[in-house]
Amino acid sequence: MQDSLELWGISPQIEAMANAVEEEIKPVFAEIDKVEKHCQKKVLSAFCKNKVSAAHFAATSGYGYDDLGRDTLDCIFADSFGCEAALVRPQFVSGTHTLAVMLFAVLRPGDTLLSVTGAPYDTLFNVIAGEGGSLREFGVGYEEVALADGKPDWAAIEKALQNKDVKAVFMTRSKGYAWRDSLLTEDMAALSEKIRKIRQDVLILVDNCYGEFVEKEEPHFADLFAGSLIKNAGGGLAPCGGYIAGKKELVKLAADRLTAPGIGLECGANLGVMKDLYLGFFMAPHVVAQAVRCAVFAGALMQKLGFEVCPRPADRRSDIIQAIKLGSGERVIAFCGGLQAASPVDSFVAPVPWDMPGYHDQIIMAAGAFTQGSSIEMSADGPIRPPYIAYLQGGLTYESGKLAILAAASKVMQIQ
């Protein structure tokens, strides 16, 4: 162990503190285990119900007609998530792309999209109101209701719903680059019920990125929800892709938007990634549980070192993100550098802030990942702006994630 301490610059004092922290968070880990068992049972049941065999892993090319693996995977996602239908495709290039397809599928010129969880994150805001073919340029209006003390402001939402042009209500489950608790699924469900009592004609849309399998249930109350396969739902094995799930007729609209009207669900070659998508989804409950353990451990350790964290170690969680308020850009850079140094890929690289497309501030990202941009693998990032917060997520295994967190904490504590 001494060799690894020297290799990654882990302070012996930090390592000793980590042992005490792990004892304190054992009850939290026990709750994570319960969620994992519940979610794994759902996924296994879906695999058995749909009679998965080696034939489902066969590669297809060209149009991809009659792709049994693709169509069955759609059913497995829908059954696991408790909704009518799902669209699971490697052709989705990112979570933002997947969400854009969902929004463009159901909104038309003259409609208004109402975000009830404040402003969406930077890249999605470009989809809604930016330049170059956004919803706004398509003729779709946009309104948002800011959160009140980190929670949806019902009085303001109720007032906004008086606008009869509101066609869809949008909720973001994860905090993104914000200092607040992510929304619990039960709270989103309760809010949806209140909205539908006032406006039965509006659609409920949910950004589910970073949230899959963190809680026992997904937001199946929504008309549509979407996420990325290089986050939770891909289990660290999916090389690309995303999903949209919900009501059957709306999933069909999303498929028409991804491909073309009249093509919809019928086309889209799997290009040989089916086995990875199946195996990744099967592994996802376990891998997500590992990532949540890493987040809890990081929060507990950094809190003990004197830093403010969100959520706190014993708080209920709805996503895999752990925010740590470090107080200076230098510490954020140090934290990301330490994490990168204990990563399996590109450990020799020093992350630096850069002008990342779609963001207003410089962003630093530490991601020694096997799949580029894979947020279910151990990573940390954040904008270089006050109050200088590092956002940590992922961890394919708790054991490797713990070492990276120790290295990151050690780097931070070297800064006076």
C-alpha positions as semicolon CSV with decimal commas, in nm:
position;residue;x (nm);y (nm);z (nm)
1;M;0,000;0,000;0,000
2;Q;0,291;0,230;0,066
3;D;0,388;0,213;-0,303
4;S;0,043;0,327;-0,408
5;L;0,050;0,608;-0,154
6;E;0,366;0,739;-0,317
7;L;0,244;0,676;-0,672
8;W;-0,075;0,878;-0,630
9;G;0,046;1,121;-0,364
10;I;-0,203;0,996;-0,105
11;S;-0,132;1,138;0,237
12;P;-0,105;0,879;0,519
13;Q;-0,317;1,113;0,730
14;I;-0,588;1,115;0,461
15;E;-0,580;0,738;0,439
16;A;-0,617;0,703;0,817
17;M;-0,909;0,945;0,812
18;A;-1,071;0,741;0,534
19;N;-1,082;0,431;0,753
20;A;-1,276;0,619;1,019
21;V;-1,510;0,767;0,758
22;E;-1,596;0,422;0,620
23;E;-1,705;0,306;0,963
24;E;-1,936;0,606;0,996
25;I;-2,108;0,553;0,660
26;K;-2,172;0,178;0,690
27;P;-2,548;0,235;0,754
28;V;-2,568;0,445;0,436
29;F;-2,399;0,168;0,237
30;A;-2,655;-0,079;0,373
31;E;-2,938;0,134;0,227
32;I;-2,756;0,148;-0,108
33;D;-2,745;-0,233;-0,107
34;K;-3,123;-0,248;-0,065
35;V;-3,181;-0,026;-0,366
36;E;-2,936;-0,229;-0,574
37;K;-3,113;-0,558;-0,493
38;H;-3,453;-0,411;-0,579
39;C;-3,334;-0,269;-0,912
40;Q;-3,138;-0,581;-1,007
41;K;-3,450;-0,791;-0,957
42;K;-3,646;-0,564;-1,192
43;V;-3,381;-0,582;-1,463
44;L;-3,335;-0,959;-1,436
45;S;-3,713;-1,006;-1,452
46;A;-3,725;-0,801;-1,772
47;F;-3,449;-1,011;-1,930
48;C;-3,630;-1,334;-1,843
49;K;-3,971;-1,206;-1,954
50;N;-3,832;-1,111;-2,294
51;K;-3,644;-1,440;-2,338
52;V;-3,304;-1,297;-2,416
53;S;-3,070;-1,530;-2,606
54;A;-2,741;-1,506;-2,795
55;A;-2,941;-1,428;-3,109
56;H;-3,021;-1,085;-2,966
57;F;-2,653;-0,988;-2,975
58;A;-2,612;-1,030;-3,352
59;A;-2,481;-0,730;-3,546
60;T;-2,691;-0,559;-3,812
61;S;-2,596;-0,305;-4,075
62;G;-2,756;-0,084;-4,336
63;Y;-3,121;-0,012;-4,264
64;G;-3,131;-0,255;-3,974
65;Y;-3,470;-0,400;-4,065
66;D;-3,606;-0,671;-3,834
67;D;-3,332;-0,618;-3,576
68;L;-3,450;-0,855;-3,304
69;G;-3,186;-0,741;-3,055
70;R;-3,271;-0,372;-3,096
71;D;-3,646;-0,425;-3,063
72;T;-3,615;-0,656;-2,762
73;L;-3,382;-0,416;-2,581
74;D;-3,652;-0,149;-2,619
75;C;-3,892;-0,384;-2,438
76;I;-3,641;-0,463;-2,162
77;F;-3,590;-0,094;-2,087
78;A;-3,966;-0,031;-2,086
79;D;-4,036;-0,327;-1,855
80;S;-3,751;-0,238;-1,617
81;F;-3,859;0,126;-1,599
82;G;-4,230;0,048;-1,564
83;C;-4,351;0,233;-1,873
84;E;-4,528;0,149;-2,200
85;A;-4,240;0,175;-2,446
86;A;-3,879;0,277;-2,492
87;L;-3,647;0,384;-2,771
88;V;-3,287;0,266;-2,707
89;R;-3,039;0,352;-2,980
90;P;-2,660;0,380;-3,023
91;Q;-2,733;0,664;-3,269
92;F;-2,794;0,906;-2,979
93;V;-2,460;1,086;-2,947
94;S;-2,506;1,227;-2,594
95;G;-2,758;1,296;-2,322
96;T;-2,816;1,644;-2,465
97;H;-2,891;1,496;-2,808
98;T;-3,134;1,248;-2,655
99;L;-3,317;1,522;-2,465
100;A;-3,325;1,741;-2,776
101;V;-3,494;1,462;-2,971
102;M;-3,750;1,421;-2,691
103;L;-3,832;1,794;-2,685
104;F;-3,849;1,842;-3,063
105;A;-4,065;1,528;-3,092
106;V;-4,358;1,668;-2,894
107;L;-4,334;2,049;-2,925
108;R;-4,465;2,248;-3,220
109;P;-4,454;2,616;-3,325
110;G;-4,675;2,814;-3,091
111;D;-4,628;2,574;-2,800
112;T;-4,449;2,680;-2,482
113;L;-4,211;2,469;-2,277
114;L;-4,223;2,538;-1,903
115;S;-3,921;2,436;-1,696
116;V;-4,028;2,403;-1,332
117;T;-3,681;2,322;-1,195
118;G;-3,514;2,648;-1,294
119;A;-3,273;2,693;-1,581
120;P;-3,152;2,373;-1,749
121;Y;-2,779;2,314;-1,775
122;D;-2,583;2,510;-2,033
123;T;-2,580;2,273;-2,331
124;L;-2,953;2,196;-2,302
125;F;-3,034;2,566;-2,274
126;N;-2,868;2,605;-2,614
127;V;-3,115;2,348;-2,750
128;I;-3,405;2,545;-2,603
129;A;-3,309;2,907;-2,669
130;G;-2,971;2,921;-2,841
131;E;-2,879;2,985;-3,202
132;G;-2,855;2,739;-3,487
133;G;-3,191;2,561;-3,489
134;S;-3,309;2,582;-3,128
135;L;-3,667;2,535;-3,013
136;R;-3,701;2,913;-2,992
137;E;-3,604;2,950;-3,357
138;F;-3,851;2,671;-3,434
139;G;-4,126;2,890;-3,287
140;V;-4,154;2,726;-2,945
141;G;-4,183;2,956;-2,644
142;Y;-3,994;2,902;-2,322
143;E;-4,063;2,994;-1,961
144;E;-3,901;2,882;-1,640
145;V;-3,984;2,888;-1,273
146;A;-3,685;2,926;-1,043
147;L;-3,646;2,689;-0,752
148;A;-3,727;2,823;-0,406
149;D;-3,474;2,703;-0,149
150;G;-3,378;2,424;-0,387
151;K;-3,735;2,298;-0,429
152;P;-4,001;2,354;-0,697
153;D;-4,200;2,671;-0,623
154;W;-4,560;2,549;-0,645
155;A;-4,725;2,889;-0,621
156;A;-4,517;3,019;-0,913
157;I;-4,572;2,699;-1,112
158;E;-4,948;2,719;-1,063
159;K;-4,943;3,077;-1,192
160;A;-4,729;2,985;-1,494
161;L;-4,970;2,707;-1,587
162;Q;-5,238;2,970;-1,652
163;N;-5,061;3,030;-1,984
164;K;-5,267;2,814;-2,218
165;D;-4,976;2,791;-2,463
166;V;-4,785;2,571;-2,217
167;K;-4,774;2,232;-2,389
168;A;-4,512;2,059;-2,177
169;V;-4,368;2,084;-1,827
170;F;-4,000;1,997;-1,802
171;M;-3,823;1,868;-1,490
172;T;-3,452;1,807;-1,441
173;R;-3,387;1,529;-1,191
174;S;-3,016;1,596;-1,138
175;K;-2,864;1,913;-0,996
176;G;-2,623;1,966;-1,287
177;Y;-2,382;2,251;-1,206
178;A;-2,602;2,379;-0,923
179;W;-2,568;2,380;-0,544
180;R;-2,887;2,201;-0,443
181;D;-3,027;1,859;-0,373
182;S;-3,136;1,666;-0,679
183;L;-3,507;1,592;-0,699
184;L;-3,632;1,268;-0,550
185;T;-3,856;1,064;-0,779
186;E;-4,141;1,070;-0,528
187;D;-4,126;1,450;-0,512
188;M;-4,139;1,477;-0,892
189;A;-4,433;1,235;-0,895
190;A;-4,621;1,443;-0,636
191;L;-4,554;1,760;-0,833
192;S;-4,677;1,595;-1,153
193;E;-4,999;1,492;-0,982
194;K;-5,063;1,851;-0,870
195;I;-4,990;1,981;-1,221
196;R;-5,232;1,736;-1,382
197;K;-5,509;1,839;-1,147
198;I;-5,483;2,186;-1,301
199;R;-5,382;2,102;-1,659
200;Q;-5,456;1,752;-1,782
201;D;-5,358;1,860;-2,133
202;V;-4,988;1,928;-2,062
203;L;-4,712;1,673;-2,103
204;I;-4,468;1,590;-1,824
205;L;-4,110;1,551;-1,951
206;V;-3,816;1,451;-1,732
207;D;-3,441;1,471;-1,782
208;N;-3,340;1,148;-1,607
209;C;-2,963;1,172;-1,668
210;Y;-2,746;1,057;-1,375
211;G;-3,051;0,919;-1,193
212;E;-3,122;0,569;-1,318
213;F;-3,115;0,300;-1,044
214;V;-3,013;0,543;-0,769
215;E;-3,365;0,504;-0,629
216;K;-3,595;0,204;-0,644
217;E;-3,825;0,358;-0,906
218;E;-3,778;0,562;-1,221
219;P;-4,003;0,857;-1,320
220;H;-4,256;0,636;-1,501
221;F;-4,528;0,886;-1,405
222;A;-4,387;1,112;-1,680
223;D;-4,518;1,110;-2,035
224;L;-4,157;1,087;-2,152
225;F;-3,819;1,070;-1,981
226;A;-3,473;1,034;-2,126
227;G;-3,113;0,956;-2,040
228;S;-2,770;0,862;-2,171
229;L;-2,616;0,516;-2,200
230;I;-2,269;0,645;-2,114
231;K;-2,409;0,742;-1,778
232;N;-2,598;0,513;-1,539
233;A;-2,807;0,303;-1,776
234;G;-2,509;0,176;-1,975
235;G;-2,340;0,023;-1,674
236;G;-1,997;0,142;-1,787
237;L;-2,002;-0,101;-2,080
238;A;-2,218;0,077;-2,338
239;P;-1,985;0,261;-2,579
240;C;-2,246;0,517;-2,683
241;G;-2,620;0,578;-2,705
242;G;-2,924;0,697;-2,516
243;Y;-3,287;0,610;-2,445
244;I;-3,628;0,775;-2,438
245;A;-3,907;0,600;-2,245
246;G;-4,272;0,664;-2,164
247;K;-4,605;0,653;-2,345
248;K;-4,607;0,442;-2,659
249;E;-4,746;0,705;-2,897
250;L;-4,496;0,966;-2,777
251;V;-4,201;0,725;-2,801
252;K;-4,308;0,669;-3,162
253;L;-4,292;1,047;-3,222
254;A;-3,942;1,050;-3,073
255;A;-3,838;0,768;-3,307
256;D;-3,974;0,964;-3,604
257;R;-3,769;1,264;-3,491
258;L;-3,450;1,060;-3,451
259;T;-3,483;0,902;-3,794
260;A;-3,765;1,035;-4,016
261;P;-4,147;1,024;-4,023
262;G;-4,252;0,688;-4,158
263;I;-3,924;0,524;-4,057
264;G;-3,940;0,567;-3,682
265;L;-3,872;0,248;-3,489
266;E;-3,827;0,028;-3,795
267;C;-3,473;0,133;-3,891
268;G;-3,139;0,183;-3,723
269;A;-2,863;-0,074;-3,746
270;N;-2,703;-0,174;-3,417
271;L;-2,352;-0,185;-3,571
272;G;-2,241;-0,469;-3,345
273;V;-2,286;-0,301;-3,006
274;M;-2,590;-0,500;-2,890
275;K;-2,404;-0,730;-2,651
276;D;-2,242;-0,430;-2,482
277;L;-2,579;-0,255;-2,447
278;Y;-2,748;-0,565;-2,304
279;L;-2,464;-0,648;-2,067
280;G;-2,424;-0,285;-1,964
281;F;-2,790;-0,251;-1,875
282;F;-2,784;-0,580;-1,685
283;M;-2,482;-0,458;-1,485
284;A;-2,620;-0,107;-1,435
285;P;-2,787;-0,155;-1,092
286;H;-2,461;-0,288;-0,946
287;V;-2,236;-0,032;-1,115
288;V;-2,465;0,254;-1,011
289;A;-2,454;0,128;-0,653
290;Q;-2,072;0,138;-0,672
291;A;-2,088;0,496;-0,799
292;V;-2,326;0,601;-0,522
293;R;-2,090;0,448;-0,265
294;C;-1,807;0,656;-0,412
295;A;-2,020;0,971;-0,390
296;V;-2,113;0,906;-0,027
297;F;-1,753;0,833;0,067
298;A;-1,625;1,146;-0,110
299;G;-1,887;1,361;0,059
300;A;-1,809;1,219;0,403
301;L;-1,431;1,251;0,362
302;M;-1,437;1,606;0,225
303;Q;-1,684;1,715;0,493
304;K;-1,451;1,579;0,762
305;L;-1,172;1,780;0,600
306;G;-1,376;2,095;0,653
307;F;-1,545;2,145;0,316
308;E;-1,916;2,196;0,255
309;V;-2,074;1,917;0,052
310;C;-2,408;1,861;-0,121
311;P;-2,570;1,622;-0,058
312;R;-2,445;1,541;0,289
313;P;-2,337;1,181;0,349
314;A;-2,659;1,059;0,511
315;D;-2,897;1,250;0,281
316;R;-3,124;1,060;0,043
317;R;-2,991;1,071;-0,310
318;S;-3,153;1,085;-0,650
319;D;-2,841;1,092;-0,866
320;I;-2,474;0,993;-0,859
321;I;-2,335;1,347;-0,832
322;Q;-2,146;1,472;-0,528
323;A;-2,083;1,847;-0,515
324;I;-1,791;1,975;-0,306
325;K;-1,747;2,347;-0,242
326;L;-1,370;2,398;-0,254
327;G;-1,356;2,778;-0,235
328;S;-1,093;2,847;-0,500
329;G;-1,018;2,765;-0,860
330;E;-0,677;2,637;-0,753
331;R;-0,837;2,374;-0,530
332;V;-1,080;2,265;-0,802
333;I;-0,787;2,216;-1,039
334;A;-0,595;2,027;-0,769
335;F;-0,893;1,802;-0,692
336;C;-0,940;1,714;-1,059
337;G;-0,565;1,662;-1,101
338;G;-0,548;1,418;-0,810
339;L;-0,844;1,224;-0,941
340;Q;-0,694;1,203;-1,289
341;A;-0,363;1,076;-1,153
342;A;-0,538;0,774;-0,998
343;S;-0,744;0,691;-1,308
344;P;-0,688;0,378;-1,519
345;V;-0,668;0,574;-1,847
346;D;-0,458;0,888;-1,906
347;S;-0,328;0,893;-1,550
348;F;-0,025;1,089;-1,674
349;V;-0,241;1,375;-1,806
350;A;-0,291;1,698;-1,609
351;P;-0,644;1,836;-1,664
352;V;-0,666;2,212;-1,724
353;P;-0,964;2,448;-1,762
354;W;-1,075;2,511;-2,121
355;D;-1,347;2,676;-2,327
356;M;-1,578;2,378;-2,362
357;P;-1,844;2,414;-2,635
358;G;-2,186;2,505;-2,496
359;Y;-2,062;2,656;-2,167
360;H;-2,015;3,020;-2,069
361;D;-1,730;2,963;-1,819
362;Q;-1,415;2,761;-1,857
363;I;-1,467;2,399;-1,756
364;I;-1,216;2,157;-1,609
365;M;-1,276;1,785;-1,647
366;A;-1,092;1,490;-1,498
367;A;-1,196;1,170;-1,671
368;G;-0,955;0,881;-1,702
369;A;-1,229;0,677;-1,864
370;F;-1,235;0,381;-2,102
371;T;-1,525;0,547;-2,288
372;Q;-1,485;0,915;-2,373
373;G;-1,729;1,126;-2,170
374;S;-1,854;0,831;-1,966
375;S;-1,992;0,987;-1,648
376;I;-2,060;0,652;-1,483
377;E;-1,683;0,606;-1,471
378;M;-1,502;0,802;-1,201
379;S;-1,478;1,164;-1,307
380;A;-1,488;1,516;-1,170
381;D;-1,557;1,845;-1,339
382;G;-1,692;2,192;-1,286
383;P;-1,691;2,550;-1,408
384;I;-1,410;2,775;-1,288
385;R;-1,633;3,032;-1,123
386;P;-1,727;3,122;-0,764
387;P;-1,794;2,952;-0,531
388;Y;-1,563;2,702;-0,704
389;I;-1,743;2,370;-0,680
390;A;-1,612;2,033;-0,799
391;Y;-1,877;1,788;-0,915
392;L;-1,773;1,427;-0,872
393;Q;-1,959;1,134;-1,023
394;G;-1,918;0,771;-1,113
395;G;-1,690;0,487;-1,018
396;L;-1,709;0,144;-1,184
397;T;-1,584;-0,010;-0,860
398;Y;-1,588;0,140;-0,515
399;E;-1,235;0,019;-0,445
400;S;-1,077;0,203;-0,739
401;G;-1,299;0,507;-0,689
402;K;-1,192;0,533;-0,326
403;L;-0,825;0,549;-0,424
404;A;-0,894;0,827;-0,674
405;I;-1,089;1,023;-0,412
406;L;-0,804;0,986;-0,162
407;A;-0,558;1,116;-0,422
408;A;-0,786;1,411;-0,501
409;A;-0,833;1,499;-0,133
410;S;-0,457;1,479;-0,073
411;K;-0,388;1,721;-0,358
412;V;-0,644;1,968;-0,224
413;M;-0,497;1,961;0,127
414;Q;-0,154;2,057;-0,007
415;I;-0,294;2,399;-0,097
416;Q;-0,283;2,653;0,183
